[in-house]
Structure formats: structure tokens, C-alpha cells
Amino acid sequence: MPFIDTNQSEPWERLPGWRGRFFHSDNMTFSIWNFAEGSSIHEHHHPNEEAWYVISGELEITIDGETRIAGPGMAAVIPWDGVHRVHARKSGQAFVASHPIRDDIPK
């Protein structure tokens, strides 16, 4: 399936304030997250490398104990099994790519 219209997929609210649309390639999972100011993703880790790209808004991202503020145009790369958490300082949108495919994300 070389073309995917993400507007055709139902948004999924994984956590309060985090609504996403998803698609998968043969080896990766892609997510477009809309996040609300003040919402958070708890500290966790998973067997995937993950790259976050902030489109709008502002996120406080902690990766393996290092915290940075990420605004539009900034990216954060989380290594395989890296401990991370995310807090939305301002509402916005982010694009996330994960490798390999995330089994816990809707298909």
C-alpha cells in the first residue's frame, strides 16, 4: 500500500490529551499526535527506536535522564529501550516514527 490517507483513520486517544492517527510500513510505525497543553506521557521504555518531530506547540522531552524543550522544527531520537517521558508545555502536533513496528499501536 504505497499511499495512505490518514484522514480516513479514526483518531485514538492513547492517554488523556494525546490523540493520534497511525499507519504502518513493512518495518515501521508512524504516528501523528495532537497533544493538549499539560498532558503527559509517563516514563516508560519499549523495544523500539523512536524519532519525534515537533510540528507545532512545545514539548518537554526526557530521554535517559536528559531533559530538553522541543518546539517546532526540533527532533528527539529515543534509542532502542531508552527510558523516556514527554510533557506538553503548549498544545500542538508531533510526528513520530518507530522502528521496528509497534505492536501496541492500532493497525
C-alpha distance (Angstrom), angle and dihedral (degrees) to the residues before:
residue distance angle dihedral
M1 . . .
P2 3.82 . .
F3 3.84 96.7 .
I4 3.79 126.7 47.7
D5 3.80 127.2 -178.1
T6 3.80 103.5 -150.7
N7 3.81 89.2 -170.4
Q8 3.82 86.6 72.8
S9 3.81 93.2 60.6
E10 3.79 122.4 85.7
P11 3.82 114.4 -114.6
W12 3.78 113.7 -113.9
E13 3.82 121.7 -148.1
R14 3.77 101.4 -145.8
L15 3.81 93.5 173.8
P16 3.81 130.6 3.2
G17 3.80 107.2 -72.3
W18 3.84 95.0 13.4
R19 3.82 114.8 100.2
G20 3.78 118.5 170.7
R21 3.78 144.9 178.4
F22 3.79 118.8 -150.6
F23 3.76 144.6 -163.6
H24 3.77 134.8 174.8
S25 3.78 137.1 -144.4
D26 3.79 122.5 -162.4
N27 3.83 90.5 -82.4
M28 3.80 109.2 15.3
T29 3.80 144.1 52.6
F30 3.81 120.5 -140.1
S31 3.81 124.9 -161.8
I32 3.78 133.3 -172.7
W33 3.82 106.8 -159.3
N34 3.79 127.0 -165.0
F35 3.79 108.3 -162.7
A36 3.80 133.3 -168.7
E37 3.78 123.9 -134.6
G38 3.80 110.8 -94.2
S39 3.80 95.9 20.3
S40 3.79 119.6 125.8
I41 3.78 143.4 -163.2
H42 3.80 108.9 -140.9
E43 3.80 122.8 -122.8
H44 3.80 109.2 -79.5
H45 3.79 144.6 135.2
H46 3.79 136.1 -144.6
P47 3.80 138.0 -177.2
N48 3.81 94.1 -95.6
E49 3.76 137.4 92.2
E50 3.80 108.4 -126.8
A51 3.81 132.9 -166.4
W52 3.81 120.5 -163.3
Y53 3.82 121.7 -162.2
V54 3.81 116.7 -171.1
I55 3.80 112.1 -139.8
S56 3.82 97.7 175.3
G57 3.79 138.9 -11.7
E58 3.79 125.1 31.8
L59 3.80 131.8 -78.0
E60 3.78 131.8 -168.5
I61 3.80 103.9 -145.8
T62 3.79 124.7 -171.9
I63 3.81 118.5 -165.7
D64 3.80 119.5 -179.0
G65 3.82 91.1 -22.9
E66 3.84 97.5 -46.0
T67 3.82 115.3 113.4
R68 3.79 125.8 -160.5
I69 3.79 135.5 168.8
A70 3.81 111.2 -122.0
G71 3.79 121.9 -162.5
P72 3.80 132.8 172.0
G73 3.79 113.1 -37.4
M74 3.80 94.7 18.8
A75 3.78 124.4 118.2
A76 3.79 133.8 -160.3
V77 3.81 123.1 -161.2
I78 3.78 116.6 -154.6
P79 3.80 113.4 -160.6
W80 3.78 124.2 -132.0
D81 3.83 107.5 -68.7
G82 3.83 91.2 -0.6
V83 3.80 115.2 159.8
H84 3.80 108.8 -119.9
R85 3.80 145.6 159.6
V86 3.80 134.1 -174.3
H87 3.80 132.0 -151.3
A88 3.83 123.0 -172.0
R89 3.80 109.1 -132.7
K90 3.84 91.5 176.5
S91 3.81 128.2 14.6
G92 3.78 115.0 -99.2
Q93 3.77 148.6 111.9
A94 3.80 135.9 -76.6
F95 3.79 135.6 -174.5
V96 3.81 116.2 -139.8
A97 3.81 128.2 -168.0
S98 3.82 119.9 -167.3
H99 3.79 130.4 -169.2
P100 2.95 126.7 -130.9
I101 3.82 105.1 24.5
R102 3.81 114.5 -78.1
D103 3.81 108.0 -122.0
D104 3.81 90.9 -163.8
I105 3.83 94.1 61.1
P106 3.83 120.1 87.6
K107 3.77 116.6 -102.1
